[in-house]
Amino acid sequence: MNEILRIENLSFVYGKGTPFEKVALDNVSVSFEKGKITGLIGHTGSGKSTLVNLLNGLYKPTDGKVYLDGKDIWENPKEIAKIRYRVGLVMQYPEYQLFDETVRADIGFGPRNLGLTEEEINERVIEAARFAGVGADLLDKSPFELSGGQKRRVAIAGIIAMRPDVLVLDEPAAGLDPRGRREILGSLRDYVNQVGASVILVSHSMEDMAHYCDNVVVMNSAKVYRTGTVKSIFSEAESLISVGLDVPMISRVADELRRRGIDLQGELYTVDGVKSAILRYVKEVRK
């Protein structure tokens, strides 16, 4: 596997040595591939958000290592800020972190801190805005005049503008309508295809995971429960349900059809996959 990030024997304990001690991650090992979108799923309290905060050095592991391109990110603690430019983290509801006078200035904040020239900053702002779906007509507006979905895209563009090797998004489409979700998550695939960056996507939506991701990491009770391709993970719906997770609704429909004697074969975790399977089945029956 061509990996960009690797975690080895990672543990993290909140309030260690106090009466409020809580193990958030327990001896976790997992790798993330270059140029892929990896979904990170698990029920509330499974360790997902703690894990993403460790990936870019926002938290320091209690035990274990985080490797970026084979190098321990905490090898030189004084340079941890450089890691945060290479592993960009977009937290839940990032629109609340907007603060500058214009959209252009907000997106350009990170590149400006990198010491780039105004020409380079402007180039990155335009590029990042395009990837995040922020129209050129919005660049000189105040971010506080925008809709919720537009603000979310501006916040994502601000991280993309730093050209991170890895883009980590914690529930980037939370609270948005279906159109907003499609616009934001659809742009991630374009971003990966055109730039070759890696994306780690945290979401409670199994439909989003099935539709947009290449690989999936399943968390359960502070540990990695399963890893694999989208197909391998969602092909075993019972395994996900056993740890309190849902499966895409279309997978439930496909399972019910199979229980009723309709022998569907193929990728039964997306609408397009099930549609193709039904068409193949009908074609066979008509022969």
SVG drawing of the C-alpha trace seen along z (x, -y; Angstrom):
<svg xmlns="http://www.w3.org/2000/svg" viewBox="-40 -43 53 60">
<polyline fill="none" stroke="black" stroke-width="0.4" points="0.0,0.0 1.2,-3.5 0.7,-5.1 0.8,-8.8 -0.1,-8.5 0.5,-5.6 -0.5,-5.2 1.3,-2.6 0.2,-1.4 -1.5,-4.7 -3.3,-5.4 -4.8,-8.5 -6.1,-9.0 -8.0,-12.1 -7.3,-13.2 -4.7,-10.6 -4.0,-10.0 -7.1,-11.8 -10.5,-10.5 -11.9,-11.5 -9.4,-9.4 -11.0,-8.1 -9.3,-6.0 -10.3,-7.5 -8.0,-5.4 -6.5,-2.0 -3.5,-0.7 -4.7,-1.7 -2.7,-0.9 -4.0,-1.9 -2.7,-3.3 -4.1,-5.8 -3.4,-5.6 -2.0,-8.4 -4.5,-9.8 -7.5,-8.1 -10.6,-9.2 -10.8,-7.2 -14.0,-7.2 -13.8,-7.1 -16.9,-5.8 -18.0,-4.7 -20.7,-5.4 -20.5,-8.5 -17.6,-7.9 -15.8,-5.4 -12.7,-7.6 -13.1,-9.2 -12.7,-12.8 -9.8,-12.1 -8.1,-10.2 -8.4,-13.1 -7.0,-15.5 -4.0,-13.4 -3.3,-13.1 -2.1,-16.7 -0.6,-17.1 -3.4,-19.0 -3.2,-16.3 -0.1,-14.4 -0.4,-10.7 -0.3,-9.2 1.5,-6.3 2.4,-5.2 3.4,-7.1 1.9,-9.0 4.0,-8.9 3.7,-11.3 5.6,-10.1 7.4,-7.7 8.5,-10.3 7.3,-10.6 5.4,-13.9 6.5,-14.5 10.2,-13.8 10.8,-17.6 8.0,-19.1 9.1,-22.6 8.2,-22.0 4.7,-20.6 3.2,-23.7 4.6,-22.7 2.8,-19.3 -0.5,-21.2 0.1,-22.9 0.7,-19.4 -2.2,-17.7 -5.1,-20.2 -7.9,-19.7 -11.4,-21.0 -13.4,-20.6 -17.2,-20.3 -19.0,-23.5 -15.9,-25.3 -17.9,-28.3 -17.8,-29.4 -14.0,-29.9 -14.4,-32.5 -13.2,-35.9 -11.7,-38.1 -13.4,-41.0 -13.7,-39.3 -13.9,-35.8 -10.7,-36.4 -8.8,-37.4 -10.2,-34.5 -9.1,-31.9 -5.7,-33.7 -5.0,-33.7 -3.1,-30.4 -1.0,-31.0 -0.1,-34.5 1.2,-32.8 3.4,-30.6 5.2,-33.8 4.1,-33.7 4.0,-36.7 0.7,-38.4 0.8,-36.9 1.2,-33.4 -1.5,-34.0 -4.0,-35.2 -3.2,-32.2 -3.9,-29.8 -7.1,-31.7 -8.5,-31.3 -7.5,-27.7 -8.9,-26.8 -12.1,-28.7 -12.6,-26.7 -12.1,-23.4 -14.4,-24.2 -17.1,-25.6 -16.8,-29.2 -17.8,-31.5 -15.5,-34.4 -18.4,-36.7 -18.2,-35.9 -14.5,-36.6 -14.9,-40.3 -18.0,-39.8 -18.0,-39.5 -18.1,-35.8 -20.9,-36.7 -23.2,-37.6 -23.1,-34.1 -25.4,-31.2 -24.5,-28.3 -23.4,-26.1 -21.3,-28.9 -19.6,-29.6 -18.7,-25.9 -17.1,-25.9 -15.1,-29.1 -13.8,-27.4 -12.8,-24.3 -11.2,-26.5 -9.1,-28.1 -7.5,-24.8 -7.2,-23.7 -5.3,-27.0 -2.4,-25.7 -2.1,-22.8 -2.0,-20.1 -0.8,-16.6 -3.7,-15.3 -7.1,-16.9 -9.0,-15.8 -12.7,-16.7 -14.8,-16.0 -18.5,-15.9 -18.0,-18.6 -21.6,-18.3 -23.3,-18.2 -26.5,-20.2 -26.6,-20.9 -29.4,-20.1 -28.9,-17.3 -27.8,-19.7 -25.2,-21.3 -23.9,-17.9 -23.5,-16.9 -21.7,-20.1 -19.2,-19.8 -18.6,-16.1 -18.6,-15.9 -15.8,-18.6 -13.6,-16.4 -13.4,-13.7 -12.4,-16.4 -9.8,-17.7 -8.3,-14.2 -8.3,-13.4 -6.7,-16.7 -4.2,-17.3 -3.4,-13.8 -4.0,-14.7 -5.4,-12.3 -8.7,-12.9 -9.9,-11.5 -13.6,-12.0 -15.5,-11.6 -19.3,-11.2 -22.3,-9.6 -23.9,-9.2 -23.3,-5.7 -24.7,-6.9 -21.9,-9.5 -19.3,-6.9 -20.5,-4.4 -20.8,-7.1 -17.6,-9.2 -15.0,-7.0 -12.5,-4.5 -11.6,-2.9 -13.3,-2.8 -11.9,-2.6 -14.5,-1.4 -13.9,-2.5 -15.5,-0.8 -14.9,-1.2 -11.6,-3.1 -10.2,-0.6 -10.1,0.1 -12.8,2.6 -12.3,3.2 -10.6,1.6 -11.0,2.3 -12.4,1.0 -15.9,-0.4 -17.1,2.7 -15.6,5.1 -16.9,3.1 -20.5,2.5 -20.8,6.0 -20.9,7.2 -23.8,5.2 -24.4,7.5 -20.9,6.8 -21.6,3.0 -25.0,3.5 -23.4,5.6 -21.3,2.6 -24.3,0.2 -23.7,-1.3 -26.2,-1.7 -25.8,-0.7 -26.8,-2.7 -30.6,-2.5 -30.2,-1.2 -28.3,1.8 -31.3,2.6 -33.6,2.5 -31.2,4.8 -31.1,7.2 -34.9,7.3 -35.1,8.0 -32.7,10.9 -34.6,12.3 -37.6,12.4 -35.8,14.5 -34.4,11.8 -30.8,12.8 -29.0,9.4 -25.3,9.4 -22.7,6.6 -22.1,3.4 -25.2,3.3 -24.4,0.3 -25.1,-2.6 -28.2,-3.5 -26.4,-3.2 -25.0,0.2 -28.4,1.6 -30.0,0.1 -27.4,1.9 -27.9,5.2 -31.7,5.0 -31.4,4.3 -29.0,7.3 -31.4,9.5 -34.4,8.5 -32.4,9.1 -31.5,12.6 -35.1,13.4 -36.3,12.3 -33.9,14.6"/>
</svg>
